[in-house]
Amino acid sequence: MDGIVMNTQVHVPTMAEFAASGEVPEVLFWVGCAGSFDDRARKITKAFVRILNAARVKFAVLGQEETCTGDPARRAGNEFLFQMQALQNVTVLNGYGVKRIVTACPHCFNTLKNEYPALGGQYEVLHHTQFINALLKEGRIKVEGGDFKGKRITFHDPCYLGRGNNEYEAPREVLLKLDAALVEMKRSRQNGLCCGAGGAQMFKEAEPGTREVNHERGEEALATAPQIIAAGCPFCNTMLTDGVKHFNKEGEVVVKDVAELIAEAGEL
């Protein structure tokens, strides 16, 4: 199978290509549904690939062999569909002998890390902020604040990264490399508020209530007077962007993934 060509300069090899050449990549990049098909999330995917290439990480993707992890199906109550999707992925991953996976989606991260072992899928799974943090600490990539130096940035904790897997420090340590002013929302870390997309809510109409969750969270983020709202999840990115637009602040505040900020600061 041919690798994915993201533009004329960036080539993304597939696991099939590695297998054909008898090589083993350092890590498998699990792109995820959002990172593959959503126009906004694809920018996050490209930013992370630029980081991987700049760090000379030997990585691969599954390409057309990658399917949904089954997370939305399980959260929505369709256990049968989850089992089908998960077992198909485990078969492919194990067939390639995959040991280490990195993904920019906390939903994929949580499912691959915590739910696939029961189905025979034993892997070391990393969120992309953890991987980027390691690359920075190892000196494999270097960034300077650049346009972000001194900017007020607030980070929204994704539920499946924070409360779900107790990872709060990695994304913040990465953001501090930008020489930015990191400001916290009133509800953050273990007390953070969901953006409103988790539990398969991303794919359905809002339930009856007095207010949209992402408007509530957007208001909390804007209360920190940020210039940038940093996210670590494509779902959160979408919900927070809509929240900022609800308050007509899109001309003043931008929502960016941690990977995008590092790629831009490092001019990668």
C-alpha positions as CSV (number, residue, x, y, z in Angstrom):
1,M,0.0,0.0,0.0
2,D,1.3,3.5,-0.8
3,G,2.0,5.9,2.0
4,I,-0.1,9.0,2.5
5,V,1.3,12.1,0.9
6,M,0.1,15.1,3.0
7,N,1.7,17.6,0.6
8,T,4.5,17.7,-1.9
9,Q,7.1,17.6,1.0
10,V,5.7,15.4,3.7
11,H,5.4,11.7,3.2
12,V,3.7,9.6,5.8
13,P,4.6,5.9,5.6
14,T,2.1,3.1,6.4
15,M,2.7,0.0,8.5
16,A,2.3,-2.0,5.3
17,E,5.3,-0.3,3.8
18,F,7.4,-0.9,6.9
19,A,6.3,-4.6,6.9
20,A,7.2,-4.9,3.2
21,S,10.7,-3.6,3.9
22,G,11.2,-5.7,7.0
23,E,11.5,-2.6,9.2
24,V,9.8,-1.7,12.5
25,P,8.8,1.9,13.3
26,E,9.5,3.6,16.6
27,V,5.8,4.3,17.1
28,L,2.5,3.9,15.3
29,F,0.6,7.1,14.9
30,W,-3.1,6.4,15.4
31,V,-4.8,9.2,13.5
32,G,-8.4,8.6,14.6
33,C,-11.7,9.4,12.8
34,A,-11.6,13.2,13.5
35,G,-8.0,13.5,12.6
36,S,-8.6,11.7,9.3
37,F,-11.9,13.2,8.1
38,D,-12.7,16.4,9.9
39,D,-11.2,19.4,8.1
40,R,-10.3,21.3,11.3
41,A,-8.8,18.2,13.0
42,R,-6.8,17.3,10.0
43,K,-4.7,20.5,10.6
44,I,-3.9,19.0,14.0
45,T,-2.8,15.8,12.4
46,K,-0.5,17.6,10.0
47,A,1.0,19.7,12.8
48,F,1.8,16.6,14.7
49,V,3.3,14.9,11.7
50,R,5.5,18.0,11.2
51,I,6.7,17.5,14.8
52,L,7.4,13.8,14.3
53,N,9.4,14.5,11.2
54,A,11.4,17.4,12.8
55,A,12.3,15.0,15.7
56,R,13.3,12.3,13.1
57,V,10.8,9.9,14.7
58,K,10.5,6.7,12.7
59,F,6.7,6.4,12.6
60,A,3.9,4.9,10.5
61,V,0.2,5.0,10.2
62,L,-2.2,2.2,9.4
63,G,-3.8,4.3,6.6
64,Q,-6.8,2.6,5.1
65,E,-6.4,-0.3,7.6
66,E,-7.3,2.0,10.5
67,T,-11.0,2.1,11.5
68,C,-12.8,3.7,14.4
69,T,-11.7,2.4,17.8
70,G,-15.3,1.8,18.7
71,D,-15.3,4.4,21.5
72,P,-18.5,6.3,20.3
73,A,-20.3,3.0,19.8
74,R,-19.6,1.8,23.4
75,R,-20.4,5.2,24.9
76,A,-23.7,5.2,23.0
77,G,-24.5,1.8,24.3
78,N,-23.9,-0.3,21.3
79,E,-21.5,-2.9,22.8
80,F,-21.8,-5.3,19.9
81,L,-20.6,-2.7,17.4
82,F,-17.7,-1.8,19.8
83,Q,-16.6,-5.4,20.0
84,M,-16.7,-5.8,16.2
85,Q,-14.6,-2.6,15.6
86,A,-12.2,-3.2,18.4
87,L,-11.5,-6.9,17.5
88,Q,-10.9,-5.9,13.9
89,N,-8.3,-3.3,15.0
90,V,-6.7,-5.7,17.5
91,T,-6.2,-8.2,14.7
92,V,-4.6,-5.6,12.5
93,L,-2.4,-4.2,15.2
94,N,-1.2,-7.6,16.5
95,G,-0.7,-8.7,12.9
96,Y,1.9,-6.0,12.5
97,G,3.4,-6.6,16.0
98,V,2.6,-3.1,17.1
99,K,3.9,-2.3,20.6
100,R,3.8,1.5,20.9
101,I,1.0,3.8,19.8
102,V,0.6,7.6,20.0
103,T,-2.6,9.4,19.2
104,A,-3.8,13.0,19.3
105,C,-7.3,12.0,20.4
106,P,-7.9,11.3,24.1
107,H,-10.9,9.1,23.2
108,C,-8.8,6.8,21.1
109,F,-6.0,7.1,23.8
110,N,-8.4,5.9,26.5
111,T,-9.9,3.1,24.5
112,L,-6.7,1.7,23.2
113,K,-4.9,2.0,26.5
114,N,-7.6,0.8,28.9
115,E,-10.2,-1.2,27.0
116,Y,-8.3,-3.1,24.3
117,P,-6.2,-5.2,26.7
118,A,-9.4,-7.2,27.6
119,L,-9.7,-8.1,23.9
120,G,-6.1,-9.1,23.5
121,G,-4.6,-5.7,22.6
122,Q,-1.7,-5.0,24.8
123,Y,0.1,-1.8,23.8
124,E,2.0,1.1,25.3
125,V,-0.3,4.0,24.4
126,L,0.7,7.7,24.6
127,H,-1.3,10.9,24.2
128,H,0.4,13.2,21.8
129,T,1.1,15.8,24.5
130,Q,3.0,13.2,26.5
131,F,5.0,12.2,23.4
132,I,5.8,15.8,22.5
133,N,6.8,16.5,26.1
134,A,9.2,13.5,25.9
135,L,10.6,14.8,22.6
136,L,11.3,18.2,24.2
137,K,12.9,16.8,27.3
138,E,15.1,14.5,25.2
139,G,16.1,17.5,23.0
140,R,14.9,15.9,19.9
141,I,12.9,19.1,19.1
142,K,13.5,22.6,20.3
143,V,11.0,25.5,20.3
144,E,11.1,29.1,21.3
145,G,8.1,31.3,22.2
146,G,8.1,33.2,19.0
147,D,4.7,34.8,18.4
148,F,3.4,33.0,21.5
149,K,5.9,34.5,23.9
150,G,4.1,36.3,26.7
151,K,0.7,35.4,25.3
152,R,-2.0,34.5,27.7
153,I,-2.9,30.8,27.1
154,T,-5.5,28.8,29.0
155,F,-5.6,25.0,28.7
156,H,-8.8,23.0,28.7
157,D,-8.3,19.5,30.2
158,P,-9.9,16.8,28.0
159,C,-12.0,14.4,30.2
160,Y,-10.4,11.2,28.9
161,L,-6.9,12.6,29.4
162,G,-7.4,14.3,32.7
163,R,-9.9,12.7,35.0
164,G,-10.0,9.5,32.9
165,N,-6.2,8.9,32.9
166,N,-4.8,11.4,35.5
167,E,-2.6,13.2,33.0
168,Y,-2.6,16.9,33.7
169,E,1.1,17.9,33.6
170,A,2.3,16.9,30.2
171,P,0.2,19.4,28.2
172,R,1.1,22.2,30.6
173,E,4.8,21.4,30.6
174,V,4.7,21.6,26.8
175,L,2.8,24.9,26.8
176,L,5.3,26.4,29.2
177,K,8.0,25.8,26.6
178,L,6.4,28.6,24.6
179,D,7.4,31.2,27.3
180,A,3.7,32.0,27.5
181,A,1.6,33.1,30.5
182,L,-0.3,30.0,31.3
183,V,-3.6,30.9,33.1
184,E,-6.0,28.4,34.7
185,M,-9.8,28.4,34.4
186,K,-11.8,28.4,37.6
187,R,-12.5,24.7,37.0
188,S,-9.4,22.9,35.8
189,R,-7.4,19.7,36.3
190,Q,-9.4,17.2,38.3
191,N,-12.2,19.7,38.7
192,G,-12.3,20.6,35.0
193,L,-15.6,20.8,33.2
194,C,-16.4,18.7,30.1
195,C,-16.6,20.5,26.8
196,G,-19.9,18.7,26.1
197,A,-18.7,16.3,23.4
198,G,-17.8,13.3,25.5
199,G,-19.8,10.1,25.9
200,A,-20.8,10.2,22.2
201,Q,-22.6,13.5,22.8
202,M,-20.5,14.9,19.9
203,F,-22.8,13.0,17.5
204,K,-26.2,13.8,18.8
205,E,-28.5,16.7,19.5
206,A,-28.1,18.3,22.9
207,E,-30.4,17.0,25.6
208,P,-33.0,19.2,27.3
209,G,-31.5,21.8,29.6
210,T,-31.1,25.5,30.2
211,R,-27.7,26.0,28.5
212,E,-25.3,24.3,26.1
213,V,-22.3,22.8,27.9
214,N,-19.8,24.3,25.5
215,H,-21.2,27.8,26.1
216,E,-20.7,27.3,29.8
217,R,-17.1,26.1,29.2
218,G,-16.4,28.8,26.6
219,E,-17.5,31.4,29.1
220,E,-15.1,30.0,31.7
221,A,-12.3,30.0,29.3
222,L,-13.0,33.6,28.2
223,A,-13.1,34.7,31.8
224,T,-9.3,34.2,32.0
225,A,-8.9,36.9,29.3
226,P,-6.9,34.5,27.1
227,Q,-5.5,35.2,23.7
228,I,-5.3,31.5,23.0
229,I,-7.4,28.6,24.3
230,A,-5.2,25.4,24.1
231,A,-6.9,22.1,23.5
232,G,-5.6,18.5,23.4
233,C,-8.5,16.8,21.8
234,P,-10.2,17.4,18.4
235,F,-13.7,17.1,20.0
236,C,-12.8,19.7,22.6
237,N,-11.4,21.9,19.9
238,T,-14.7,21.9,18.0
239,M,-16.8,22.5,21.0
240,L,-14.6,25.3,22.4
241,T,-14.4,27.0,19.0
242,D,-18.2,27.0,18.9
243,G,-18.3,28.4,22.4
244,V,-16.0,31.2,21.5
245,K,-18.1,32.0,18.4
246,H,-21.2,32.0,20.6
247,F,-19.8,35.0,22.5
248,N,-18.6,36.7,19.2
249,K,-15.0,36.5,20.4
250,E,-13.5,34.6,17.4
251,G,-11.7,37.7,16.3
252,E,-9.9,38.1,19.6
253,V,-9.4,34.5,20.8
254,V,-8.2,31.5,18.9
255,V,-8.5,27.8,19.8
256,K,-5.5,25.7,18.9
257,D,-4.3,22.2,19.7
258,V,-1.1,21.9,21.7
259,A,0.6,20.3,18.6
260,E,-0.3,23.2,16.4
261,L,1.2,25.7,18.9
262,I,4.5,23.7,19.1
263,A,4.7,23.2,15.3
264,E,4.1,26.9,14.7
265,A,6.5,28.1,17.5
266,G,9.2,25.8,16.2
267,E,8.5,26.7,12.6
268,L,8.4,22.9,11.9
